[in-house]
Each structure stands twice: as C-alpha cells, then as structure tokens.
Amino acid sequence: MSQSSRPRGAVGQPIDRVDGRAKVTGQATYAADVAVAHVAHAVIVTSPVSRGRITSMDVAAARRAPGVLAVLTHENAPEVPAAPGEEKGAGDRVLQILQDDRIVHADQPIAVCVADTLERAQHAAGLVSARFAAGPARGAIDTDLGSAYVPKTAGPGQKPDSSRGDVAAGMRAARARVEATYTTPVETHNPMEPHATIAVWQGDDRLTLYDSTQGIFGVRKRLAEVFKLEPDQVRVINHFVGGGFGCKGSPWSHVVLAAMAARVVRRPVKLVVTRQQMFSLVGHRPRTIQKVALGARADGVLTAVRHDVVAETSRFDEFVEGSATTTRLLYACPNVATTHRLVRLDVPTPTFTRAPGVASGTFALESAMDELAYQLGIDPVALRLKNHADRDPDADKPWSSKSLRECYRRGAERFGWSRRTPTPRSMHDGRVLIGWGMATASYPAKQMPSSARARIRPDGSVLVQSGTQDIGTGTYTIMTQIAADALALPTGVVRFELGDTMFPEAPLSAGSFTASSTGSAVKMACLALRRKLAELAVADRRSPLHELSPDQIDARDGALVARGRRDPYVDILRRSGQPEVEAEFKTEEKAERKKYTTQAFGAQFAEVRIDRELGQVRMSRYVGAFAAGRILNPKTARSQFIGGIVWGIGQALQEHTARDPRTARAVTRDLVDYHVPVHADVPDIDILTVDEDDPYVNEIGAKGVGEIGITGCGAAIANAVHHATGVRVRDLPITLDKLL
Amino acid sequence: MRPFSYVRARTVEQAVSAASPTGAQFVAGGTTLVDLMRLEVMRPPVLVDITALPLDAVEAHGDGVRVGAMARNSDVAHHPLIERRFPALAQALRSGASPQVRNMATVGGNLLQRTRCPYFRDLATACNKREPGAGCAAIGGYTRSHAVLGTSDHCIATHPSDMAVALVALDAVIHVRSVTGSRAIAAADFHTAPGGRPDVETVLRPGELITHVDLPASPMAARSRYVKVRDRASFAFALASAAVAVELRDGAIASARVALGGVATRPWRSREAEQALVGQPVGPETFRRAADAALAAARPQRDNRFKVELARRTLVRALGLATGSDRVARGGAP
C-alpha cells in the first residue's frame, strides 16, 4: 500500500476487522442462523419449463406427508401484488409469487412446502407434481437480435443512447480503425451465503424479517407494500451478509413467499434458497453482445468511438446492463456514440452484478483499445495516456480528482511493463507461453443520502447506529474508525451497529457507495454529538470551557479542548445529569459536488502462462494500481481490490451460466459446473493505491473500492492471452477450447 | 430427500447380507451418494453404512499392492508404495476433487461415482441413466462436458473418475464379494458402456460389495503417468485425461497401456493406441499415431468437438512424460 503520509487517527490505518473474530469462530449470526422459537421451514418447488401454463397440480401427497403444515400454490396462495408500486427502486423486480398459472422462466416458483423440519419440507417438495402446457422458449439473444428494443435507461441516471461530435466524420478521419464484436456470457453471482429469510408475524399487522440482503430498508418498503402495511410495521434485521455482489440488492420472490407462508401457517418460517435455485431466483449478469468501433490518427489520438450494446432482459421485467456507459467518459475523444438495446427472453430477470455495466463494458472497450494499439504499433499504456481525459468529456465537467496517470505509471513500474516485448508469442518459458496485458479500470464514485446516530454513555463508551449493511466489505470496521476519529476516541470504546430498520435509514450496500454515503453520515452524526457536548459544556459554569463558543472547541483524547483547557466527555455527561447524549444526522448531496464528476480510476496489469499444446491459461502475476480517494482502511480496501480482481479472473477465464439451447433452462446449476476461481487459480495480487485528497467527493474523501477491482480486469487478462498466443478471444470466458 | 432406512454393518458378511433387498446402496464416504440423494436423483430405500468395515489398508501383496475398498483417496494418493510403484495412480488421485473430498472419498466409492452430466442431476430433464426409457436430454443440449467415445443414442454422459482411468492403465483387479461368494474383475472390464442400458454402469451384480483392489507389479507401472486437463487449476473434472504405462527396451516401446478419461462414457482403455505404440520408437510421431488411433472412433457432439484434439494432445503429453522424452517445463501446466 501507499507509504505516503497518513493523517493521525484510526482512519487510514490497516486495522483488523472488528467482526473478524466473530466470523472465523462461527459466532456471527447470518440470517438463517438466527434462533427463532417454533420456526417452520419452507422449501420452494420450481418449474421445469420456461414458458407456458400450469394445467394441473397434484399436491395431495405433499399435504399428507409427515410434518407438513401447508402447501402453497397459485390455487391457494394469498393474493398480493407481484409488481412493484409506482415508487419502485432501481432494483425492485416483478416477482413470481404464486399469483397465477403462467410460467415465464424455468425454475420459477410454483409451490412452497412448509413443514415442521427442513427435511420434511424438502421431502414434501419432492412429492409435488404438476403438468404444463409448455410453449417454445427463447434463451439466447444471439438468435433473436431482430426483436431488440430501446430501453428506458441504460441504468440509473443514464440515457440509453449518447452522442457527441460526429462519429462518422471521426471514422473517416482515422488512419487506423478497429471494428469488432465482443460478447460476455450470463454470469451468476453465487455469494457463498445463499439468500435466506426468516419471517415472523406478530399478529396480522407486524412483520419481522431476518433477511440476507444488501438493503434492509428496500426490503421493508417492498414487503410493507405487498402486505398493505405501513413501513414501520415491518422490521428487517440483518447483522451479517455472506456476500451480495448485487443479487441481494432487492427483495426477490423468496422473501415474499417466506412471509406469505408464515402468515398462512401462523408460525415463523425460515426459507433458504438452494444453490440450484441461486441460478434462477435471484438475478444474474445478462449476456451482452457489444460492437465497438474505434478510429485513431497515426499517433494514437482517438478520432471516433462507437459502442453498441445488446443485452438480455426477461419477458416480464426490464433490467439494462449499461455496458457502454463508461465508454462515454473514459477517453478524451470528440466523437463518441453509444447505444443500448434489449432483447426479451424466457429467462429470469437479470440484475446488478459487481460493477454492473462497467465490468462487461470495459472488457469490450479495453480489448478494442488493445487491438488498436497493435494496429498502430503503439504501446498499450502509451495509447491510453495519449487519450487521457483531463476532464469528463461526456458531462463536460472537471473531475473532483483523478490520478489515472499516476496509476499507469506506478502500476507499469511495479509490473515491469517496460520489459515487455510486444510481439505476440515472443515471451515464453519452454512450452509455456507468457503474456502481459493491461487495461484501464474505472468506476463512478457515488453518494446517496444516508443517516446515522451516535450516543455517548456515562462510561464514555459510544454507540453509533445506522441501518446500513456489512456485505463482507468491512463496513463495521471502517464506520468504527470514522466514528472514533470524529470523536477523538480510540476505536475500542466505539461500537458500531447496523442491519436493523429501527436504526436511522441508510441506502443499499451497493454501487461502491456505502463508505461515501454512510461513512459521511457517521462522521456527521459524531460531529453533531460533539457539538451537543460542546453546547452543554459552554453553558455549564462548572466546565473549564464555560462561556467559550462551541465553534472554538476541538476534541482530543476523549475530551473537548480549547485554549489549553479540557473537559472530558464523561465529565460533561455526568454534570449534565443526562443518562446519555445522542445526535442524529442525515446527509444530503452537497451542491458543490454537482459541479464535478466523481470517479475512481485504476490500471490493471496481468501476466498469464499458457501451455502451448493444451491451452490451459493460468494467471501467474497481477498488479492493480488504484486511485479511489482516501483509503479508509488499507487492509479491508486491499481485500476489496483483490476480491474484485478475483472476480475479474472468473469473468475472464471461467464463469458462464450455460442454458439449454432448446429450453432456455440453466444447465450449469451448481458450483461444480459453474466455475469460479479456486485458490490455485489466483496468483499473488499486488495492490498499489495512489492517495488522493479530494475535498469535493464527500465528507470523508472516499470514492469507494468495492467494484473498481473487476473493471478492466477481464480485458487485461484477455489482452495478456492475446500477447501470449496471438489469439484474440472476444467471447468470454476464455476457456482452453478457444485456444487449441 | 426421500425417507430411507439405515443399517450400519460391522463386518463384510453383515454388509453383503444387509444389502440383499432391491435398491439397497452401500454408503462409504458419501461424497456422491449423499449429494445425489439430496437432489432426489438417487432414492435408495435402504442405506448400508460400511464405514466401520476393516477394509482400509494399503499393503504389499505378493509382488504388488493391495488397496482396501475403504481406503481414503488421500491415504492412497500419498502412500509411499503407491507413489513409488504406481505413480499414475497417485497423480490421478491427487488431481481429483479437493483435499476435503479426498479425505472422505474411498477407493470403492470412487469406482462407483456417478456421472456429472448436468442433465442426469436435473430432475426436470429426461435421462435414461436416471429413469430408463425416459430419453436423453443431453443429446442436442449443452454438451461441452460430454463424452466423445463410447456413447450411444441413449447416453453421452462422461465417466467422471480420475482414479479409475489410472487403474485401467495399471491392469488393476477389483475384488468383490456377495452372499454367494467372491470374484475378481479386471479394471478395464469393470465399467460398461451405456449402449441401450445407461442405468447399468458396471458389471457389479446387486448386493455385491467391492472389498479391495489389487495392483499387480509390472515393469510398466513404475513408468506410468497421469495427465489431466481441466478448466481451472483444481477442483474440476477432466476435460480430457490420459493414464499411460509403458515399458521401454532399446529406445522402443516394449509394452504399453493407455487409458483416457474425461472423454468417454467409461474409463476408456485404448487397445488401438497400445497396438500403435508397441514395437515403435519413442518419439512424437509414434505418440501422435497412437493418439490418432485412440480417437479414431470419436463421435463428438455440438459443444465438445474440441475434446477430440484435446484428448490426442493430452495423450501425447502423457506418453512424452512417461517415456522421459518430454520434460515438464518450468512453471508449466501438468
């Protein structure tokens, strides 16, 4: 990590996860671990066909099976709305919750068996049988491109199409042109912890959910809507999440089904999605077909960029993979046009997947940039420097900060890029071909409104609460650090609590905006608490700070200080006679921020080793250099960068949810057939960070690190494979059959 | 999972008599059976637990080595007798699954592991192996992992074992026991091609228990090699694998055994490749001819055409390594 000077205090220190011990000793209670008395178990039965109608169902044997409390089907399930209401969030999906006999994708829920034990519920599920009138199903956009349509957006806040300058004229002016089609497959998130919900009704009008989710308030809102309750009649609790990656960004059908089942059997109900169901019930990254055209002068300066994306969505809902959105701003080209189109298929609705749009889109754009570098005979890093965007060329705004040049420089230096011989197949070690490739990484630094409260108690301990989530990224830890610094306390006396809708409202844990959004709220709540203590002190004649202005007062070592005088927090609190002092703060985006584009950048460098005859690609070395504002905790941040890169390795070389070409049904249905990298696939990953002091991005100066690691990674690896073999693989994943 | 009854056997005699009811299954490591029972792909009415049987020894036996059916894959893989005298077996075992699975899985269970054909594992699709006469959804479906050798119009499922491929190349003999007595079966004859009965996978008769596997001493065994090619570095089934054992005399191949994995419906002994090798000089041309002979009968599906050439190259690599005419490059794969 960077050795540059760090401010004093906890922020910026590589402290261990505060929840680490609980996790490695099995003490952390994930949603399905919560002990709820008298809980019943629900198992979802799914459709074998992708399209059609249920003509009959036989649930008699299931109902008679031992321990069975209820079998819900479309014939007896309570009537509830399956589509989200008008105030739908970006992640709110049309659910498949037993409301009619229509089948719109394979593995759609058709029944829920509830029993007194999990085994009995599973047994009953196996006894349900159904008949279908199945229609022809389409599962691949490749053969249905004619039905492509223009979606409403290219993702939250993004228009489907963009255009600046004159691309045709730019192409005509070009000396070198690349026109190529790149494809990315369906990928399935597969967090280690499957989705799980325990639903507990208190009477008919109070619902508590223990739910593995990236957004407890989104779950609360949707469930309240479905069951016609006020939001405050629904409480969602979620202390630990074993990975989310986007597929836990909104409540899926199983959450409603669990609550529905609990209402019917009048008992708490636990429902855990099976690994096989993870491939159909909770979203996926959609397949994309991306055409990229680049034009450049002989010196490498881009004259035209065109990026046209076709992605899949479901027959009954819309999700757009915004693969060309990054293309709009990544390079300083005057002539840029992008489009997004969707094709409806008989498949489940796709959803946000780690770096949605950007991970898939940078594979195409950054592969094309590599092709252009080869055509021009220019070094790939030099080509990117030649086209560096000094300001956001799309919004025509300055960056709040940007250190991409430094990322290229330091990454290349650490990797030893200057020793690369550019000719394909020119670097080898016996029968092993060696390839070096690179690409640019980039991800928006977003901020959402968030809130937090901080409370100090007579013993001097501080409790900070916010209704955010820790999806494994280290939220517990960094919030503790931020709070400790804001209050000038050691981290040991600060406790941060999250994952409960009784706490102040916080946004989704997604979009790499948790640190920026809720971190800012935590900081501001703690500063507000300090202010309250200062107001108590200056009003109290027994305080050494009596009659000073609160504005003059600073904090140090658990005390308020000014002019050489100090008044410990515990003394202020004791004298006040109050049991505790509490402050709450809700952040909003500052007007100043809107003058800038806030974006994180990085440079990815990959080395692959490929067996000449057998085609097996193995990663042997990796360097990622990132500039993402202030790094709050170098240890947890490094883990996020590495995690993103491991995802990039999976995307580049392994991940692919295959569908049967005749039925649109997923064929890869477990982690044996759906490959993700194992430890042996992951080389030493060297992470460099370039510190940025960004006063505009948010109160804490952090841009977010959860997603940028995967961006550009697929292209860096694909470019390395080309360098090693001379084979340009434009269709992910790069499995060995494409290299034989 | 369907309800089943459970019996724990203390002796081989108890085990084979407890297994007499139709459909009874022995359970040892459980790494295949329990998984398939959860999916309801297998629904045995009776499970006979044989984990207490004293069959886990690996010991010298005459000139060869006898491996108990209950010996764990990991114990066999790292046993000095196996590493020294039957390297292909040690290599095959170490390349299979993960350390955790190898610590559970037994030799007998490995011989009987079921295919990873995704259609076999998905109750929503037709499978002759799971339900005789139902049809084969894999044919015409997504077939990247499927077999190119030994297929029929009823089944194209790949046999998943690494170990069994090595056993075929090492002329192993499988000993089985039932209430009526014992018999010995050559490893190469143990598994059957699907033909019209994909549900029948071995020559085992109902109620027969594998007790041990004999590895005969041979000059070929010490020069044996297993090469596995897969989609990731570990914990993946073979796209293609080759087990070879050769005896050299004066720069020529005196005798050879060749078996392929990952590409066939059963551990695939290639007598055609063996014939193409015997009497020929060690070298890439000989190996390539043998590889062509081994794959001459290949019948690929839509998504697995690459396996034909991949299997040839894998066999060439294994022969090169076994004969010492090829050495592993530094940092190289296999």
Boltz contact constraints between the chains, C-beta under 6 A:
constraints:
  - contact:
      token1: [A, 48]
      token2: [B, 124]
      max_distance: 6.0
  - contact:
      token1: [A, 122]
      token2: [B, 1]
      max_distance: 6.0
  - contact:
      token1: [A, 126]
      token2: [B, 40]
      max_distance: 6.0
  - contact:
      token1: [A, 429]
      token2: [B, 330]
      max_distance: 6.0
  - contact:
      token1: [A, 429]
      token2: [B, 331]
      max_distance: 6.0
  - contact:
      token1: [A, 430]
      token2: [B, 329]
      max_distance: 6.0
  - contact:
      token1: [A, 431]
      token2: [B, 329]
      max_distance: 6.0
  - contact:
      token1: [A, 431]
      token2: [B, 332]
      max_distance: 6.0
  - contact:
      token1: [A, 432]
      token2: [B, 329]
      max_distance: 6.0
  - contact:
      token1: [A, 432]
      token2: [B, 331]
      max_distance: 6.0
  - contact:
      token1: [A, 432]
      token2: [B, 332]
      max_distance: 6.0
  - contact:
      token1: [A, 609]
      token2: [B, 331]
      max_distance: 6.0
  - contact:
      token1: [A, 611]
      token2: [B, 333]
      max_distance: 6.0
  - contact:
      token1: [A, 613]
      token2: [B, 313]
      max_distance: 6.0
  - contact:
      token1: [A, 614]
      token2: [B, 229]
      max_distance: 6.0
  - contact:
      token1: [A, 614]
      token2: [B, 313]
      max_distance: 6.0
  - contact:
      token1: [A, 616]
      token2: [B, 333]
      max_distance: 6.0
  - contact:
      token1: [A, 654]
      token2: [B, 232]
      max_distance: 6.0
  - contact:
      token1: [A, 658]
      token2: [B, 142]
      max_distance: 6.0
  - contact:
      token1: [A, 660]
      token2: [B, 141]
      max_distance: 6.0
  - contact:
      token1: [A, 660]
      token2: [B, 142]
      max_distance: 6.0
  - contact:
      token1: [A, 667]
      token2: [B, 118]
      max_distance: 6.0
  - contact:
      token1: [A, 667]
      token2: [B, 142]
      max_distance: 6.0
  - contact:
      token1: [A, 673]
      token2: [B, 118]
      max_distance: 6.0
  - contact:
      token1: [A, 675]
      token2: [B, 231]
      max_distance: 6.0
  - contact:
      token1: [A, 675]
      token2: [B, 232]
      max_distance: 6.0
  - contact:
      token1: [A, 678]
      token2: [B, 232]
      max_distance: 6.0
  - contact:
      token1: [A, 678]
      token2: [B, 234]
      max_distance: 6.0
  - contact:
      token1: [A, 678]
      token2: [B, 235]
      max_distance: 6.0
  - contact:
      token1: [A, 680]
      token2: [B, 233]
      max_distance: 6.0
  - contact:
      token1: [A, 680]
      token2: [B, 234]
      max_distance: 6.0
  - contact:
      token1: [A, 681]
      token2: [B, 232]
      max_distance: 6.0
  - contact:
      token1: [A, 681]
      token2: [B, 233]
      max_distance: 6.0
  - contact:
      token1: [A, 735]
      token2: [B, 231]
      max_distance: 6.0
  - contact:
      token1: [A, 737]
      token2: [B, 306]
      max_distance: 6.0
  - contact:
      token1: [A, 740]
      token2: [B, 306]
      max_distance: 6.0
  - contact:
      token1: [A, 740]
      token2: [B, 309]
      max_distance: 6.0
